[in-house]
Amino acid sequence: TIFVKAEEEMSALFDFSSLLVVILLFICACTFTRSLYPTIFNAKPDAQGNVSKERSGLLGMCWKASRVGERISPYVAGACVL
């Protein structure tokens, strides 16, 4: 039926366990990237040379994910194992 076919083609973002895996992989990837390049997610200065402390956009989300991975790494590792 139509409903069975829709369940087979479900995206990873709508299945809770797959969504959890995607979030954990994102956190781990951002943390690993920041460990290799520590200043990669830092805010860039504007035209006047001022650096904003506000983190927004994709780089801000990556910075926040890398901080989560650094600060609660035992829990993230435990979630990856399970």
OpenMM code with the backbone's topology and positions (N, CA, C; nanometers):
from openmm import Vec3, app, unit

residues = "THR ILE PHE VAL LYS ALA GLU GLU GLU MET SER ALA LEU PHE ASP PHE SER SER LEU LEU VAL VAL ILE LEU LEU PHE ILE CYS ALA CYS THR PHE THR ARG SER LEU TYR PRO THR ILE PHE ASN ALA LYS PRO ASP ALA GLN GLY ASN VAL SER LYS GLU ARG SER GLY LEU LEU GLY MET CYS TRP LYS ALA SER ARG VAL GLY GLU ARG ILE SER PRO TYR VAL ALA GLY ALA CYS VAL LEU".split()
positions = [
    Vec3(0.0828, -0.1190, 0.0000),
    Vec3(0.0000, 0.0000, 0.0000),
    Vec3(0.0872, 0.1252, 0.0000),
    Vec3(0.0234, 0.2379, -0.0044),
    Vec3(0.0943, 0.3650, -0.0084),
    Vec3(0.1692, 0.3899, 0.1220),
    Vec3(0.1086, 0.3552, 0.2339),
    Vec3(0.1704, 0.3824, 0.3635),
    Vec3(0.2960, 0.2997, 0.3856),
    Vec3(0.2978, 0.1774, 0.3404),
    Vec3(0.4152, 0.0920, 0.3564),
    Vec3(0.5304, 0.1481, 0.2733),
    Vec3(0.5022, 0.1935, 0.1531),
    Vec3(0.6069, 0.2482, 0.0675),
    Vec3(0.6652, 0.3763, 0.1274),
    Vec3(0.5824, 0.4581, 0.1896),
    Vec3(0.6310, 0.5814, 0.2521),
    Vec3(0.7214, 0.5505, 0.3697),
    Vec3(0.6938, 0.4440, 0.4436),
    Vec3(0.7789, 0.4078, 0.5567),
    Vec3(0.9136, 0.3550, 0.5113),
    Vec3(0.9187, 0.2885, 0.3975),
    Vec3(1.0443, 0.2350, 0.3468),
    Vec3(1.1375, 0.3456, 0.2996),
    Vec3(1.0838, 0.4556, 0.2511),
    Vec3(1.1647, 0.5641, 0.1977),
    Vec3(1.1801, 0.6783, 0.2973),
    Vec3(1.1672, 0.6497, 0.4251),
    Vec3(1.1738, 0.7532, 0.5272),
    Vec3(1.3162, 0.8096, 0.5372),
    Vec3(1.3264, 0.9380, 0.5517),
    Vec3(1.4547, 1.0045, 0.5653),
    Vec3(1.5140, 0.9776, 0.7036),
    Vec3(1.6452, 0.9924, 0.7145),
    Vec3(1.7115, 0.9717, 0.8425),
    Vec3(1.6722, 1.0777, 0.9447),
    Vec3(1.6204, 1.1903, 0.8989),
    Vec3(1.5842, 1.2965, 0.9913),
    Vec3(1.4497, 1.2731, 1.0588),
    Vec3(1.3721, 1.1755, 1.0107),
    Vec3(1.2418, 1.1497, 1.0695),
    Vec3(1.2401, 1.0249, 1.1570),
    Vec3(1.3414, 0.9453, 1.1515),
    Vec3(1.3545, 0.8283, 1.2366),
    Vec3(1.4423, 0.8686, 1.3542),
    Vec3(1.3960, 0.8459, 1.4780),
    Vec3(1.4657, 0.8979, 1.5950),
    Vec3(1.6063, 0.8415, 1.6079),
    Vec3(1.6236, 0.7124, 1.5910),
    Vec3(1.7572, 0.6543, 1.6071),
    Vec3(1.8521, 0.7040, 1.4982),
    Vec3(1.8025, 0.7204, 1.3767),
    Vec3(1.8876, 0.7730, 1.2688),
    Vec3(1.9198, 0.9197, 1.2910),
    Vec3(1.8236, 0.9949, 1.3424),
    Vec3(1.8481, 1.1352, 1.3734),
    Vec3(1.9548, 1.1477, 1.4818),
    Vec3(1.9494, 1.0612, 1.5814),
    Vec3(2.0495, 1.0617, 1.6874),
    Vec3(2.1873, 1.0304, 1.6321),
    Vec3(2.1966, 0.9373, 1.5393),
    Vec3(2.3242, 0.9034, 1.4766),
    Vec3(2.3778, 1.0216, 1.3966),
    Vec3(2.2904, 1.0894, 1.3220),
    Vec3(2.3335, 1.2058, 1.2427),
    Vec3(2.3854, 1.3168, 1.3340),
    Vec3(2.3165, 1.3429, 1.4450),
    Vec3(2.3604, 1.4470, 1.5390),
    Vec3(2.4933, 1.4092, 1.6027),
    Vec3(2.5078, 1.2841, 1.6448),
    Vec3(2.6335, 1.2398, 1.7055),
    Vec3(2.7491, 1.2457, 1.6065),
    Vec3(2.7254, 1.2074, 1.4831),
    Vec3(2.8309, 1.2171, 1.3816),
    Vec3(2.8700, 1.3615, 1.3546),
    Vec3(2.7716, 1.4510, 1.3550),
    Vec3(2.8004, 1.5931, 1.3358),
    Vec3(2.8853, 1.6469, 1.4508),
    Vec3(2.8492, 1.6105, 1.5734),
    Vec3(2.9265, 1.6552, 1.6905),
    Vec3(3.0682, 1.5997, 1.6847),
    Vec3(3.0811, 1.4715, 1.6540),
    Vec3(3.2142, 1.4106, 1.6480),
    Vec3(3.2993, 1.4700, 1.5360),
    Vec3(3.2376, 1.4949, 1.4203),
    Vec3(3.3118, 1.5524, 1.3079),
    Vec3(3.3592, 1.6938, 1.3399),
    Vec3(3.2736, 1.7742, 1.4028),
    Vec3(3.3122, 1.9112, 1.4380),
    Vec3(3.4216, 1.9123, 1.5441),
    Vec3(3.4110, 1.8227, 1.6418),
    Vec3(3.5127, 1.8157, 1.7464),
    Vec3(3.6467, 1.7711, 1.6888),
    Vec3(3.6450, 1.6727, 1.6004),
    Vec3(3.7685, 1.6248, 1.5386),
    Vec3(3.8308, 1.7329, 1.4511),
    Vec3(3.7480, 1.8036, 1.3741),
    Vec3(3.7983, 1.9107, 1.2883),
    Vec3(3.8615, 2.0213, 1.3715),
    Vec3(3.7968, 2.0550, 1.4832),
    Vec3(3.8515, 2.1601, 1.5685),
    Vec3(3.9799, 2.1145, 1.6379),
    Vec3(3.9938, 1.9850, 1.6646),
    Vec3(4.1185, 1.9377, 1.7253),
    Vec3(4.2346, 1.9478, 1.6261),
    Vec3(4.2061, 1.9317, 1.4970),
    Vec3(4.3112, 1.9458, 1.3962),
    Vec3(4.3421, 2.0913, 1.3642),
    Vec3(4.2378, 2.1733, 1.3539),
    Vec3(4.2517, 2.3155, 1.3200),
    Vec3(4.1795, 2.3976, 1.4268),
    Vec3(4.2474, 2.4358, 1.5355),
    Vec3(4.1799, 2.4991, 1.6498),
    Vec3(4.1090, 2.6310, 1.6197),
    Vec3(4.1506, 2.7036, 1.5193),
    Vec3(4.0891, 2.8346, 1.4927),
    Vec3(3.9902, 2.8321, 1.3769),
    Vec3(3.9529, 2.7150, 1.3301),
    Vec3(3.8695, 2.7074, 1.2101),
    Vec3(3.7284, 2.7630, 1.2319),
    Vec3(3.6732, 2.7488, 1.3512),
    Vec3(3.5376, 2.7949, 1.3769),
    Vec3(3.5332, 2.9291, 1.4491),
    Vec3(3.6462, 2.9959, 1.4644),
    Vec3(3.6480, 3.1268, 1.5297),
    Vec3(3.5820, 3.2310, 1.4410),
    Vec3(3.5272, 3.3344, 1.5049),
    Vec3(3.4603, 3.4412, 1.4313),
    Vec3(3.5631, 3.5223, 1.3524),
    Vec3(3.5247, 3.5594, 1.2341),
    Vec3(3.6128, 3.6393, 1.1477),
    Vec3(3.5886, 3.7879, 1.1739),
    Vec3(3.6926, 3.8720, 1.1662),
    Vec3(3.6734, 4.0162, 1.1869),
    Vec3(3.5969, 4.0791, 1.0703),
    Vec3(3.5216, 4.1848, 1.1011),
    Vec3(3.4484, 4.2561, 0.9966),
    Vec3(3.5391, 4.3594, 0.9306),
    Vec3(3.4832, 4.4486, 0.8511),
    Vec3(3.5619, 4.5465, 0.7751),
    Vec3(3.6388, 4.6423, 0.8664),
    Vec3(3.5839, 4.6728, 0.9859),
    Vec3(3.6511, 4.7638, 1.0783),
    Vec3(3.7509, 4.6901, 1.1679),
    Vec3(3.7588, 4.5592, 1.1570),
    Vec3(3.8511, 4.4821, 1.2390),
    Vec3(3.7910, 4.4329, 1.3695),
    Vec3(3.6621, 4.4571, 1.3924),
    Vec3(3.5966, 4.4118, 1.5150),
    Vec3(3.5558, 4.2652, 1.5009),
    Vec3(3.5804, 4.1884, 1.6054),
    Vec3(3.5420, 4.0483, 1.6057),
    Vec3(3.4171, 4.0337, 1.6917),
    Vec3(3.3113, 3.9823, 1.6329),
    Vec3(3.1856, 3.9643, 1.7044),
    Vec3(3.1916, 3.8370, 1.7882),
    Vec3(3.1425, 3.8440, 1.9104),
    Vec3(3.1370, 3.7263, 1.9968),
    Vec3(3.0138, 3.6414, 1.9672),
    Vec3(2.9207, 3.6955, 1.8892),
    Vec3(2.7990, 3.6220, 1.8557),
    Vec3(2.8308, 3.5182, 1.7492),
    Vec3(2.7919, 3.3959, 1.7751),
    Vec3(2.8168, 3.2892, 1.6806),
    Vec3(2.6842, 3.2524, 1.6140),
    Vec3(2.6795, 3.2669, 1.4833),
    Vec3(2.5562, 3.2373, 1.4105),
    Vec3(2.5927, 3.1710, 1.2783),
    Vec3(2.4937, 3.1154, 1.2144),
    Vec3(2.5152, 3.0511, 1.0862),
    Vec3(2.5754, 2.9130, 1.1006),
    Vec3(2.6263, 2.8607, 0.9906),
    Vec3(2.6815, 2.7256, 0.9890),
    Vec3(2.8074, 2.7161, 1.0747),
    Vec3(2.8958, 2.8161, 1.0657),
    Vec3(3.0173, 2.8114, 1.1476),
    Vec3(2.9851, 2.8204, 1.2961),
    Vec3(2.8829, 2.8975, 1.3311),
    Vec3(2.8411, 2.9053, 1.4711),
    Vec3(2.7860, 2.7734, 1.5206),
    Vec3(2.7091, 2.7058, 1.4362),
    Vec3(2.6554, 2.5759, 1.4748),
    Vec3(2.7680, 2.4728, 1.4877),
    Vec3(2.8661, 2.4781, 1.3997),
    Vec3(2.9807, 2.3879, 1.4097),
    Vec3(3.0628, 2.4180, 1.5343),
    Vec3(3.0795, 2.5461, 1.5681),
    Vec3(3.1535, 2.5831, 1.6889),
    Vec3(3.0828, 2.5285, 1.8134),
    Vec3(2.9506, 2.5437, 1.8174),
    Vec3(2.8750, 2.4951, 1.9328),
    Vec3(2.8807, 2.3433, 1.9424),
    Vec3(2.8730, 2.2746, 1.8296),
    Vec3(2.8814, 2.1279, 1.8308),
    Vec3(3.0198, 2.0820, 1.8760),
    Vec3(3.1236, 2.1541, 1.8353),
    Vec3(3.2587, 2.1159, 1.8792),
    Vec3(3.2774, 2.1405, 2.0284),
    Vec3(3.2165, 2.2452, 2.0816),
    Vec3(3.2235, 2.2691, 2.2271),
    Vec3(3.1491, 2.1612, 2.3035),
    Vec3(3.0340, 2.1179, 2.2520),
    Vec3(2.9604, 2.0079, 2.3156),
    Vec3(3.0457, 1.8822, 2.3144),
    Vec3(3.1105, 1.8540, 2.2025),
    Vec3(3.1965, 1.7363, 2.1933),
    Vec3(3.3158, 1.7424, 2.2858),
    Vec3(3.3701, 1.8626, 2.3082),
    Vec3(3.4841, 1.8771, 2.3986),
    Vec3(3.4428, 1.8623, 2.5446),
    Vec3(3.3313, 1.9220, 2.5805),
    Vec3(3.2933, 1.9296, 2.7223),
    Vec3(3.2266, 1.8037, 2.7736),
    Vec3(3.1456, 1.7386, 2.6931),
    Vec3(3.0792, 1.6176, 2.7410),
    Vec3(3.1206, 1.4978, 2.6571),
    Vec3(3.2488, 1.4879, 2.6250),
    Vec3(3.2969, 1.3815, 2.5381),
    Vec3(3.2733, 1.2407, 2.5930),
    Vec3(3.2794, 1.2158, 2.7253),
    Vec3(3.2494, 1.0789, 2.7708),
    Vec3(3.1055, 1.0378, 2.7400),
    Vec3(3.0123, 1.1298, 2.7532),
    Vec3(2.8727, 1.0979, 2.7238),
    Vec3(2.8498, 1.0804, 2.5747),
    Vec3(2.9162, 1.1611, 2.4918),
    Vec3(2.9040, 1.1475, 2.3465),
    Vec3(2.9639, 1.0140, 2.3033),
    Vec3(3.0780, 0.9776, 2.3596),
    Vec3(3.1404, 0.8498, 2.3272),
    Vec3(3.0522, 0.7332, 2.3701),
    Vec3(2.9917, 0.7447, 2.4876),
    Vec3(2.9006, 0.6401, 2.5332),
    Vec3(2.7796, 0.6260, 2.4441),
    Vec3(2.7275, 0.7370, 2.3964),
    Vec3(2.6127, 0.7329, 2.3060),
    Vec3(2.6522, 0.6724, 2.1709),
    Vec3(2.7745, 0.6973, 2.1275),
    Vec3(2.8207, 0.6382, 2.0016),
    Vec3(2.8358, 0.4871, 2.0135),
    Vec3(2.8778, 0.4393, 2.1302),
    Vec3(2.8946, 0.2961, 2.1509),
    Vec3(2.7603, 0.2257, 2.1538),
    Vec3(2.6629, 0.2883, 2.2184),
    Vec3(2.5303, 0.2272, 2.2268),
    Vec3(2.4627, 0.2352, 2.0933),
] * unit.nanometer
topology = app.Topology()
chain = topology.addChain("A")
for resn in residues:
    res = topology.addResidue(resn, chain)
    for name in ("N", "CA", "C"):
        topology.addAtom(name, app.Element.getBySymbol(name[0]), res)
